[in-house]
Amino acid sequence: MGNEEKQAKDTLYTLILGTLVSGIIFGALGTLLFVDTRASFACGVLLGMVTACSIAVHLYKTIDKALDMTPESAVSYTRRMALLRIGLMGVPIILALFVPQYLHVLGVFLGLLGLKAGAFLQPGILKLIQRRRPS
């Protein structure tokens, strides 16, 4: 495994870790605020987090595959995969609209938003991990 590949995997792992951490924080705050719908809110956050982590893995695989393509093919491929990821983000939200007794829409949204929060947390998490890792 080359250094660039190791860095890319480390970035993916820390992005997923940041997504999970932010999702747990969002879930904890939400269950305190939404007392009547705690279970559905927590289930919604969990579904959003799982979807967000799946999207991060898909993004990693898309970039990895696109790097082996010609520039024109890579542009077309990454655009198609971006549209697929956007569509996949809508599935749990639509599902929550149909079964609100089991999935809170705001919980799903915040779970998905965890991917964005994880992206902001990723550099700090990566520094913490590298500081603890032996040289």
Phi and psi in degrees as GROMACS dihedral restraints (atoms count N, CA, C in turn):
[ dihedral_restraints ]
;  ai    aj    ak    al  type     phi  dphi    fc
    3     4     5     6     1   -73.5    20    10
    4     5     6     7     1   167.4    20    10
    6     7     8     9     1   -63.1    20    10
    7     8     9    10     1   -39.8    20    10
    9    10    11    12     1   -65.4    20    10
   10    11    12    13     1   -40.1    20    10
   12    13    14    15     1   -66.4    20    10
   13    14    15    16     1   -39.0    20    10
   15    16    17    18     1   -65.0    20    10
   16    17    18    19     1   -41.5    20    10
   18    19    20    21     1   -63.6    20    10
   19    20    21    22     1   -39.8    20    10
   21    22    23    24     1   -65.3    20    10
   22    23    24    25     1   -42.6    20    10
   24    25    26    27     1   -65.7    20    10
   25    26    27    28     1   -41.1    20    10
   27    28    29    30     1   -60.4    20    10
   28    29    30    31     1   -40.2    20    10
   30    31    32    33     1   -63.7    20    10
   31    32    33    34     1   -44.0    20    10
   33    34    35    36     1   -61.7    20    10
   34    35    36    37     1   -46.6    20    10
   36    37    38    39     1   -62.8    20    10
   37    38    39    40     1   -41.7    20    10
   39    40    41    42     1   -72.0    20    10
   40    41    42    43     1   -31.1    20    10
   42    43    44    45     1   -65.0    20    10
   43    44    45    46     1   -43.7    20    10
   45    46    47    48     1   -65.2    20    10
   46    47    48    49     1   -42.3    20    10
   48    49    50    51     1   -61.4    20    10
   49    50    51    52     1   -43.7    20    10
   51    52    53    54     1   -63.9    20    10
   52    53    54    55     1   -37.1    20    10
   54    55    56    57     1   -63.9    20    10
   55    56    57    58     1   -44.0    20    10
   57    58    59    60     1   -66.4    20    10
   58    59    60    61     1   -42.2    20    10
   60    61    62    63     1   -63.0    20    10
   61    62    63    64     1   -47.6    20    10
   63    64    65    66     1   -66.1    20    10
   64    65    66    67     1   -36.3    20    10
   66    67    68    69     1   -64.1    20    10
   67    68    69    70     1   -39.2    20    10
   69    70    71    72     1   -64.9    20    10
   70    71    72    73     1   -41.2    20    10
   72    73    74    75     1   -64.4    20    10
   73    74    75    76     1   -46.6    20    10
   75    76    77    78     1   -60.4    20    10
   76    77    78    79     1   -41.9    20    10
   78    79    80    81     1   -64.5    20    10
   79    80    81    82     1   -42.1    20    10
   81    82    83    84     1   -65.3    20    10
   82    83    84    85     1   -45.0    20    10
   84    85    86    87     1   -64.5    20    10
   85    86    87    88     1   -41.3    20    10
   87    88    89    90     1   -66.5    20    10
   88    89    90    91     1   -37.6    20    10
   90    91    92    93     1   -70.1    20    10
   91    92    93    94     1   -23.4    20    10
   93    94    95    96     1   -75.3    20    10
   94    95    96    97     1   -36.3    20    10
   96    97    98    99     1   -82.7    20    10
   97    98    99   100     1   -38.7    20    10
   99   100   101   102     1  -101.2    20    10
  100   101   102   103     1    72.6    20    10
  102   103   104   105     1   -62.2    20    10
  103   104   105   106     1   -40.3    20    10
  105   106   107   108     1   -70.5    20    10
  106   107   108   109     1   -27.4    20    10
  108   109   110   111     1  -123.4    20    10
  109   110   111   112     1    40.5    20    10
  111   112   113   114     1   -56.7    20    10
  112   113   114   115     1   -48.5    20    10
  114   115   116   117     1   -65.1    20    10
  115   116   117   118     1   -45.5    20    10
  117   118   119   120     1   -67.9    20    10
  118   119   120   121     1   -34.1    20    10
  120   121   122   123     1   -65.8    20    10
  121   122   123   124     1   -46.1    20    10
  123   124   125   126     1   -63.3    20    10
  124   125   126   127     1   -40.0    20    10
  126   127   128   129     1   -65.5    20    10
  127   128   129   130     1   -38.3    20    10
  129   130   131   132     1   -64.2    20    10
  130   131   132   133     1   -44.3    20    10
  132   133   134   135     1   -62.8    20    10
  133   134   135   136     1   -41.5    20    10
  135   136   137   138     1   -62.2    20    10
  136   137   138   139     1   -46.1    20    10
  138   139   140   141     1   -62.2    20    10
  139   140   141   142     1   -41.7    20    10
  141   142   143   144     1   -63.3    20    10
  142   143   144   145     1   -40.4    20    10
  144   145   146   147     1   -66.1    20    10
  145   146   147   148     1   -43.0    20    10
  147   148   149   150     1   -62.3    20    10
  148   149   150   151     1   -43.1    20    10
  150   151   152   153     1   -64.3    20    10
  151   152   153   154     1   -42.6    20    10
  153   154   155   156     1   -63.1    20    10
  154   155   156   157     1   -42.5    20    10
  156   157   158   159     1   -66.1    20    10
  157   158   159   160     1   -38.3    20    10
  159   160   161   162     1   -63.8    20    10
  160   161   162   163     1   -39.1    20    10
  162   163   164   165     1   -65.8    20    10
  163   164   165   166     1   -38.8    20    10
  165   166   167   168     1   -63.3    20    10
  166   167   168   169     1   -42.8    20    10
  168   169   170   171     1   -64.9    20    10
  169   170   171   172     1   -41.9    20    10
  171   172   173   174     1   -62.4    20    10
  172   173   174   175     1   -40.3    20    10
  174   175   176   177     1   -62.2    20    10
  175   176   177   178     1   -44.0    20    10
  177   178   179   180     1   -59.0    20    10
  178   179   180   181     1   -47.4    20    10
  180   181   182   183     1   -67.1    20    10
  181   182   183   184     1   -35.5    20    10
  183   184   185   186     1   -63.8    20    10
  184   185   186   187     1   -46.8    20    10
  186   187   188   189     1   -64.2    20    10
  187   188   189   190     1   -42.1    20    10
  189   190   191   192     1   -60.1    20    10
  190   191   192   193     1   -44.0    20    10
  192   193   194   195     1   -70.7    20    10
  193   194   195   196     1   -39.3    20    10
  195   196   197   198     1   -65.1    20    10
  196   197   198   199     1   -29.2    20    10
  198   199   200   201     1   -66.7    20    10
  199   200   201   202     1   -19.5    20    10
  201   202   203   204     1   -94.8    20    10
  202   203   204   205     1     4.9    20    10
  204   205   206   207     1  -104.3    20    10
  205   206   207   208     1   167.5    20    10
  207   208   209   210     1   -69.1    20    10
  208   209   210   211     1   157.3    20    10
  210   211   212   213     1   -56.3    20    10
  211   212   213   214     1   -41.5    20    10
  213   214   215   216     1   -66.3    20    10
  214   215   216   217     1   -43.7    20    10
  216   217   218   219     1   -66.1    20    10
  217   218   219   220     1   -38.6    20    10
  219   220   221   222     1   -64.0    20    10
  220   221   222   223     1   -41.9    20    10
  222   223   224   225     1   -62.3    20    10
  223   224   225   226     1   -47.8    20    10
  225   226   227   228     1   -62.6    20    10
  226   227   228   229     1   -44.4    20    10
  228   229   230   231     1   -64.4    20    10
  229   230   231   232     1   -46.2    20    10
  231   232   233   234     1   -66.9    20    10
  232   233   234   235     1   -33.1    20    10
  234   235   236   237     1   -65.8    20    10
  235   236   237   238     1   -45.0    20    10
  237   238   239   240     1   -61.5    20    10
  238   239   240   241     1   -42.7    20    10
  240   241   242   243     1   -69.6    20    10
  241   242   243   244     1   -32.4    20    10
  243   244   245   246     1   -65.8    20    10
  244   245   246   247     1   -42.0    20    10
  246   247   248   249     1   -63.8    20    10
  247   248   249   250     1   -38.7    20    10
  249   250   251   252     1   -62.3    20    10
  250   251   252   253     1   -43.5    20    10
  252   253   254   255     1   -64.4    20    10
  253   254   255   256     1   -39.8    20    10
  255   256   257   258     1   -62.8    20    10
  256   257   258   259     1   -43.2    20    10
  258   259   260   261     1   -63.0    20    10
  259   260   261   262     1   -40.4    20    10
  261   262   263   264     1   -65.7    20    10
  262   263   264   265     1   -29.3    20    10
  264   265   266   267     1   -69.8    20    10
  265   266   267   268     1   -27.4    20    10
  267   268   269   270     1   -77.9    20    10
  268   269   270   271     1   -24.4    20    10
  270   271   272   273     1   -59.7    20    10
  271   272   273   274     1   -51.3    20    10
  273   274   275   276     1   -66.6    20    10
  274   275   276   277     1   -29.5    20    10
  276   277   278   279     1   -67.7    20    10
  277   278   279   280     1   -44.5    20    10
  279   280   281   282     1   -64.0    20    10
  280   281   282   283     1   -41.0    20    10
  282   283   284   285     1   -59.4    20    10
  283   284   285   286     1   -42.3    20    10
  285   286   287   288     1   -65.6    20    10
  286   287   288   289     1   -30.9    20    10
  288   289   290   291     1   -67.4    20    10
  289   290   291   292     1   -30.2    20    10
  291   292   293   294     1   -85.6    20    10
  292   293   294   295     1   -26.1    20    10
  294   295   296   297     1  -130.3    20    10
  295   296   297   298     1    64.5    20    10
  297   298   299   300     1   -66.0    20    10
  298   299   300   301     1   -18.5    20    10
  300   301   302   303     1   -71.7    20    10
  301   302   303   304     1   -19.8    20    10
  303   304   305   306     1  -109.0    20    10
  304   305   306   307     1   -30.4    20    10
  306   307   308   309     1  -131.7    20    10
  307   308   309   310     1   120.8    20    10
  309   310   311   312     1   -83.7    20    10
  310   311   312   313     1   127.4    20    10
  312   313   314   315     1   -59.6    20    10
  313   314   315   316     1   -43.2    20    10
  315   316   317   318     1   -64.5    20    10
  316   317   318   319     1   -36.3    20    10
  318   319   320   321     1   -63.3    20    10
  319   320   321   322     1   -43.5    20    10
  321   322   323   324     1   -62.3    20    10
  322   323   324   325     1   -45.7    20    10
  324   325   326   327     1   -59.8    20    10
  325   326   327   328     1   -45.2    20    10
  327   328   329   330     1   -67.3    20    10
  328   329   330   331     1   -35.5    20    10
  330   331   332   333     1   -62.6    20    10
  331   332   333   334     1   -41.6    20    10
  333   334   335   336     1   -67.6    20    10
  334   335   336   337     1   -37.4    20    10
  336   337   338   339     1   -64.7    20    10
  337   338   339   340     1   -20.4    20    10
  339   340   341   342     1   -56.9    20    10
  340   341   342   343     1   -28.4    20    10
  342   343   344   345     1   -63.4    20    10
  343   344   345   346     1   -41.4    20    10
  345   346   347   348     1   -68.1    20    10
  346   347   348   349     1   -43.8    20    10
  348   349   350   351     1   -63.8    20    10
  349   350   351   352     1   -38.7    20    10
  351   352   353   354     1   -62.4    20    10
  352   353   354   355     1   -34.6    20    10
  354   355   356   357     1   -65.7    20    10
  355   356   357   358     1   -36.5    20    10
  357   358   359   360     1   -72.7    20    10
  358   359   360   361     1   -34.7    20    10
  360   361   362   363     1   -79.2    20    10
  361   362   363   364     1   -21.0    20    10
  363   364   365   366     1   -53.8    20    10
  364   365   366   367     1   -47.1    20    10
  366   367   368   369     1   -61.8    20    10
  367   368   369   370     1   -40.2    20    10
  369   370   371   372     1   -66.9    20    10
  370   371   372   373     1   -41.6    20    10
  372   373   374   375     1   -64.2    20    10
  373   374   375   376     1   -41.6    20    10
  375   376   377   378     1   -62.4    20    10
  376   377   378   379     1   -40.7    20    10
  378   379   380   381     1   -64.0    20    10
  379   380   381   382     1   -41.8    20    10
  381   382   383   384     1   -61.7    20    10
  382   383   384   385     1   -43.6    20    10
  384   385   386   387     1   -66.0    20    10
  385   386   387   388     1   -43.1    20    10
  387   388   389   390     1   -68.2    20    10
  388   389   390   391     1   -31.6    20    10
  390   391   392   393     1   -68.0    20    10
  391   392   393   394     1   -35.8    20    10
  393   394   395   396     1   -82.4    20    10
  394   395   396   397     1   -21.3    20    10
  396   397   398   399     1   -76.0    20    10
  397   398   399   400     1   134.4    20    10
  399   400   401   402     1   -67.1    20    10
  400   401   402   403     1   146.3    20    10
